Amino acid sequence: MPALFKLREAIVAVHTASSESLTIFTVPRGAVIKVMGEPQKSGLVEVVWDGRRFAVFIQDIRSRGESVEVASAGA
């Protein structure tokens, strides 16, 4: 199950629009990101923010974000 984090500080994210194109973004403070899996050996993890998938360093999420509880349906 994906985990949600709210950022206390901005982080850098890489968006791969295609195999030939990389775009660097700054995900702003206060944004809520969804972590989609486990970190790779490189330390990068896939996240979703603003409807797009990005790669970010898991250490950035841990040091600059806080876990957000997901309300269960019907609660």
LODRENZA-398979 format. One record per residue: residue number from 0; y, x, z of N, C-alpha, C in turn. Coordinates in nm, 4 decimals. Each point is the difference from the previous one (the first is absolute). Layout:
# LODRENZA-398979
(NUM,(Y,X,Z),(Y,X,Z),(Y,X,Z)) ...
***
This chain:
# LODRENZA-398979
(0,(-0.1188,0.0844,0.0000),(0.1188,-0.0844,0.0000),(0.1242,0.0882,0.0000)) (1,(0.0941,-0.0268,-0.0877),(0.1226,0.0798,-0.0054),(0.0783,-0.0084,0.1320)) (2,(0.0701,0.1084,0.0304),(0.0840,0.0060,0.1195),(0.1463,-0.0049,-0.0409)) (3,(0.0822,-0.0667,0.0806),(0.1434,-0.0087,-0.0265),(0.0763,0.0918,0.0935)) (4,(0.1030,0.0639,-0.0535),(0.0883,0.0855,0.0787),(0.1446,-0.0313,-0.0351)) (5,(0.0859,-0.0044,0.1019),(0.1442,-0.0131,-0.0201),(0.0599,0.1380,0.0218)) (6,(0.0823,0.0446,-0.0933),(0.0556,0.1347,0.0056),(0.1227,0.0081,0.0902)) (7,(-0.0019,0.0953,0.0928),(0.1153,0.0288,0.0855),(0.0979,0.0930,-0.0713)) (8,(-0.0532,0.0753,-0.0977),(0.0789,0.0917,-0.0820),(-0.0505,-0.0105,-0.1434)) (9,(0.0843,0.0362,-0.0947),(-0.0400,-0.0014,-0.1410),(-0.1081,0.1049,-0.0258)) (10,(-0.0851,-0.0260,-0.0984),(-0.1010,0.0966,-0.0435),(0.0044,0.0126,-0.1517)) (11,(-0.0546,0.1104,-0.0496),(-0.0084,0.0247,-0.1435),(-0.1338,-0.0522,-0.0497)) (12,(0.0018,-0.0651,-0.1167),(-0.1207,-0.0553,-0.0603),(-0.0025,0.0366,-0.1478)) (13,(-0.1200,0.0140,-0.0548),(-0.0182,0.0307,-0.1415),(-0.0640,-0.1212,-0.0666)) (14,(0.0619,-0.0457,-0.1083),(-0.0530,-0.1117,-0.0786),(-0.0507,0.0562,-0.1318)) (15,(-0.1240,-0.0326,-0.0333),(-0.0563,0.0456,-0.1265),(-0.0016,-0.1173,-0.0976)) (16,(0.0991,-0.0044,-0.0846),(0.0108,-0.1074,-0.0991),(-0.1053,0.0165,-0.1084)) (17,(-0.0360,0.1248,-0.0295),(-0.1052,0.0298,-0.0969),(-0.0557,0.1375,0.0344)) (18,(-0.1006,0.0420,-0.0724),(-0.0593,0.1310,0.0267),(0.0950,0.1142,-0.0351)) (19,(0.1052,-0.0296,-0.0747),(0.0946,0.1026,-0.0423),(0.1338,-0.0082,0.0724)) (20,(0.0182,-0.1000,0.0844),(0.1313,-0.0228,0.0593),(-0.0088,-0.0185,0.1511)) (21,(0.0769,0.0788,0.0722),(0.0115,-0.0143,0.1454),(0.1457,-0.0290,0.0337)) (22,(0.0223,-0.0930,0.0912),(0.1350,-0.0315,0.0444),(0.0046,0.0123,0.1513)) (23,(0.1015,0.0695,0.0497),(0.0175,0.0183,0.1443),(0.0942,-0.1088,0.0504)) (24,(-0.0400,-0.0672,0.1069),(0.0793,-0.1048,0.0634),(0.0238,0.0347,0.1454)) (25,(0.1036,-0.0565,0.0565),(0.0198,0.0022,0.1440),(-0.0251,-0.1416,0.0496)) (26,(-0.0991,-0.0146,0.0868),(-0.0265,-0.1299,0.0614),(0.0910,-0.0073,0.1220)) (27,(0.0877,-0.0983,0.0073),(0.1050,-0.0005,0.1023),(-0.0493,-0.0340,0.1413)) (28,(0.0805,0.0423,0.0957),(-0.0226,-0.0376,0.1400),(-0.0036,-0.1530,0.0084)) (29,(-0.0926,-0.0515,0.0788),(-0.0123,-0.1441,0.0173),(-0.0976,-0.0653,-0.0965)) (30,(-0.0407,0.0723,-0.1036),(-0.0965,-0.0554,-0.0959),(-0.1360,-0.0153,0.0661)) (31,(-0.0736,-0.1014,-0.0429),(-0.1378,-0.0189,0.0457),(-0.0907,0.0381,-0.1155)) (32,(-0.0894,0.0949,0.0259),(-0.0936,0.0466,-0.1018),(-0.1420,-0.0370,0.0398)) (33,(-0.0837,-0.0175,-0.0995),(-0.1404,-0.0330,0.0232),(-0.0850,0.1199,-0.0416)) (34,(-0.0710,0.0589,0.0958),(-0.0888,0.1133,-0.0276),(-0.1319,-0.0561,-0.0530)) (35,(-0.0407,0.0469,-0.1188),(-0.1122,-0.0612,-0.0705),(-0.1350,0.0686,0.0193)) (36,(-0.0044,0.1120,0.0648),(-0.1289,0.0678,0.0159),(0.0120,0.1206,0.0900)) (37,(-0.0953,0.0882,-0.0145),(-0.0048,0.1222,0.0794),(0.0738,0.1127,-0.0721)) (38,(0.0568,0.0936,0.0763),(0.0683,0.1139,-0.0626),(-0.0971,0.0875,-0.0786)) (39,(0.0494,0.0585,-0.1074),(-0.0754,0.0974,-0.0785),(0.0074,0.1355,0.0696)) (40,(-0.0755,0.0968,-0.0471),(0.0034,0.1359,0.0573),(0.1404,0.0588,-0.0050)) (41,(0.0776,-0.0412,-0.0982),(0.1375,0.0501,-0.0157),(0.0934,-0.0538,0.1074)) (42,(-0.0454,-0.1035,0.0730),(0.0861,-0.0639,0.0996),(0.0735,-0.1209,-0.0539)) (43,(-0.0163,-0.0272,-0.1298),(0.0656,-0.1157,-0.0608),(-0.0848,-0.1248,0.0190)) (44,(0.0690,-0.1132,0.0143),(-0.0669,-0.1290,0.0131),(0.0732,-0.0990,-0.0897)) (45,(-0.0745,-0.0963,-0.0528),(0.0603,-0.1017,-0.0856),(0.0615,-0.1098,0.0862)) (46,(0.1228,-0.0382,-0.0340),(0.0680,-0.1095,0.0695),(0.0591,-0.0958,-0.1028)) (47,(0.0286,-0.1216,0.0457),(0.0710,-0.0972,-0.0831),(0.1320,-0.0307,0.0682)) (48,(0.1066,0.0081,-0.0784),(0.1338,-0.0360,0.0476),(0.0747,-0.0614,-0.1175)) (49,(0.0674,-0.1073,0.0257),(0.0811,-0.0653,-0.1022),(-0.0836,-0.0369,-0.1235)) (50,(-0.1276,-0.0349,0.0236),(-0.0874,-0.0425,-0.1085),(-0.0563,0.1105,-0.0870)) (51,(0.0260,0.1257,0.0364),(-0.0489,0.1133,-0.0793),(-0.0825,0.0941,0.0864)) (52,(-0.0899,0.0721,-0.0646),(-0.0858,0.0960,0.0702),(0.0623,0.1388,-0.0063)) (53,(-0.0063,0.0670,0.1143),(0.0555,0.1348,0.0144),(-0.0993,0.0884,0.0736)) (54,(0.0210,0.1298,-0.0104),(-0.0715,0.0969,0.0820),(0.1012,0.0599,0.0964)) (55,(-0.0369,0.0049,0.1284),(0.0856,0.0610,0.1022),(-0.0884,0.0835,0.0919)) (56,(0.0613,0.0916,0.0726),(-0.0746,0.0798,0.0964),(-0.0251,-0.0828,0.1255)) (57,(-0.1251,-0.0015,0.0435),(-0.0369,-0.0759,0.1194),(0.0775,0.0501,0.1219)) (58,(0.0291,0.1295,0.0052),(0.0753,0.0543,0.1135),(0.1404,-0.0600,0.0065)) (59,(0.0603,-0.0261,-0.1164),(0.1327,-0.0633,-0.0021),(-0.0072,-0.1406,0.0596)) (60,(-0.1063,-0.0735,-0.0354),(-0.0161,-0.1352,0.0539),(-0.0189,0.0051,0.1509)) (61,(-0.0836,0.0913,0.0459),(-0.0285,0.0105,0.1442),(0.1229,0.0414,0.0807)) (62,(0.0795,0.0911,-0.0540),(0.1137,0.0506,0.0763),(0.1269,-0.0829,-0.0165)) (63,(0.0088,-0.0784,-0.1070),(0.1235,-0.0741,-0.0275),(-0.0175,-0.1514,-0.0045)) (64,(-0.1223,-0.0459,0.0303),(-0.0255,-0.1439,-0.0046),(-0.0670,-0.0491,0.1266)) (65,(-0.0052,-0.1306,0.0128),(-0.0703,-0.0612,0.1120),(-0.0870,-0.1122,-0.0541)) (66,(-0.1181,-0.0117,0.0568),(-0.0941,-0.1017,-0.0428),(0.0560,-0.1389,0.0237)) (67,(-0.0264,-0.0887,-0.0949),(0.0451,-0.1395,0.0094),(-0.1236,-0.0875,0.0077)) (68,(-0.0019,-0.0881,0.0967),(-0.1123,-0.0931,0.0145),(0.0067,-0.1068,-0.1091)) (69,(-0.1135,-0.0329,-0.0546),(-0.0090,-0.1055,-0.1006),(-0.0399,-0.1275,0.0692)) (70,(0.0817,-0.1043,-0.0128),(-0.0318,-0.1291,0.0612),(-0.1183,-0.0607,-0.0741)) (71,(-0.0983,-0.0464,0.0743),(-0.1162,-0.0602,-0.0643),(0.0329,-0.1416,-0.0440)) (72,(-0.0665,-0.0455,-0.1030),(0.0230,-0.1350,-0.0526),(-0.0387,-0.1019,0.1047)) (73,(0.0826,-0.0990,0.0173),(-0.0277,-0.1071,0.0953),(0.0356,0.0317,0.1429)) (74,(0.0574,0.1175,0.0225),(0.0355,0.0362,0.1384),(0.1342,-0.0547,0.0394)) 
***
